[in-house]
Amino acid sequence: MASTAAPQHVSMGRRLTRLLLIGLMFAGLLWFTWFDSYSLIRRAKWQREYEELVEENMQLRSEIAELQSMLENPPSDETIEKIAREQYGMRRDGETVYRIEE
């Protein structure tokens, strides 16, 4: 009877150790996933923000290139005057502008 009691006690100790290790691993995984300052959730958020910023940067670079090409080949004075009159309602001194809307 004494010989059977010792293995059960050792077996319970191993189970307790195993459960403790599993619990610690779970707690570490939980900490790494949610609570750490470099958690997986924050890393995923930062990755999304990075991708959005890279895309915005590419759009802005293409817009800059387009604007630079417009500076190299400026529109004519007549085109500028037409845009100023039609879009911004500008007029020359002494002119009276009558708008006709359909």
N, C-alpha and C positions, 0 to 999 in steps of 0.2 A: 504494500500500500504506500509505503514511503517512496518507492521508486516511481510510482505513477504521479505523485503530487509534484515532484520536481519538474518533470517535462511539461506539465500543464502550466506551471508558473513561468517557465522559460518561454513557452508558447505565448502566454498572455503578454509577457514583456516584449516579445517580437512583434506581436500585433499592435501593441501600444506604440512601439517605436515606429512601425510602419505607418500607422494612422497619423502619428505626429509629423512624420516626414511628408506624407501626402498633404496634410493640413498646411504645413509650411510652404510647400511648393504651390499649393492653391493660393495661399495668401500672397506669395511673391508674384505669381502670375496676375492676380487681381491688382496688386500694387503697380506692377509694370504696365498693365493695360489702362488703368483709370487714374491713378493718383500721382504718379511720378511726374516731375517737371518736364520730362521728355517722354511722356506716355505715348502709346500707339495712337490714341485718339487725337492727341495734339499734333503728332507727326502727320497723320492723315489730313488734318485741317491745314497745317502749314504747306503740305504738298499741293492741296487744292488751290490755296492762295498763290503759291508760287506759279502754278500753271496758268491761273488767271492773269497774273502780272506779266508773265512771258507773252501771253496772247495780246494783252493790251499794249505791251511794248512793241510788238511786231506791227500792230495797227498804227500806232503813233509814228513809227519809223516810216511806214509807207505813206502816211499823210505828210510827213516832213519832206519826203522825196518828191511827192506831188506838188507841194507848195514851192519847193526849190525850183522845180521845172517851170512852174508858173512865173517865178521871178526871172528866170533866164529868158523866157519868151512872154513878156508882158502883153496884155490885151491892148488893142488900139484905143485912142482917146474917144472915138465914137462909141466903142463898146462900153467903156467906163461911163460915159455920159448916159447911154441908154439904160444901164443898170441903175445908176443913181436916180434917174427920173422914174423908172418903172417900179423898182423895188423899195426905194427909200423916199419917194415923193419929193425929191429936190427940184429946185427951179432956179433959173437965172434971175438976176436982179431985174426988176421991172416986168417980169412975166406974170401972167395970171394963168393958173393951171385949173382946167376943168376936167374932172374925172367923169368918165362915162362908164358905168358898170352895167353889165348885162344881167 
